[in-house]
Amino acid sequence: MTNSRNEGFVYLVLFILCIPSANWMIGNVGTYCVPDGPCMIPVAPGLDAPSGVLMIGLALVLRDLVQRRLGKLWALVAIVAGAALSGLVASNALVVASMAAFLFSELADFAVYTPLQRNRFITAVIASSMVGLVVDSMLFLYLAFGSLDYVFGQIIGKAWMVLCTVPIIWKLRQRDQLQGVSPV
């Protein structure tokens, strides 16, 4: 159980690191940067998204893993701490958008993941992340830029990150079953 708990704290640290990484990437990493806007990356043929989508997609999955290892209370604490950190590291123009999108998307993720996770772990991670990434994409873009122009790119970019984690989630579930580890 101690190893499982320690693993949970590693997920918590990684989750928290996603937030400043996403905020830094959106202003500094991309194939091009929109004047007074985000730096963009390609996420599908002919479709670009702000580069922070990569870290936010990963954060949605890591939040689920924090809950699996440390429990609902730690997951909620992580969400609140993440929203506060998001506000601290975001540029002045993006503070409200960043905090609101993070808070509401992670709470949506929590609401979907919680009832599913005990019996359908992989389904819970994918379904909750998909709900969270749609909420995050729409809310962030609308509040930050007053437009939903990049919403499909945001959704696809975050979905790619979630899908990239599925083999890891599958292996984690297998390992948990072999070791008799149950979610908290």
Buried (B, 14 or more C-beta within 10 A) or exposed (E): EEEBEEBBEEBBEBBBBBBBBBBBBBBEBBEEBBEEBBBBBBBEEEBBBBBBBBBBBBBBBBBBBBBBBBBBEBBBBBBEBBBBBBBEBBEEEBBEBBBBBBBBBBBBBBEBBBEBBEEEBBEBBBBBBBBBBBBBBBBBBBBBBEEEEBBBBBBBBBBBBBBEBBEEBEEBBEEBEEEEBEBB
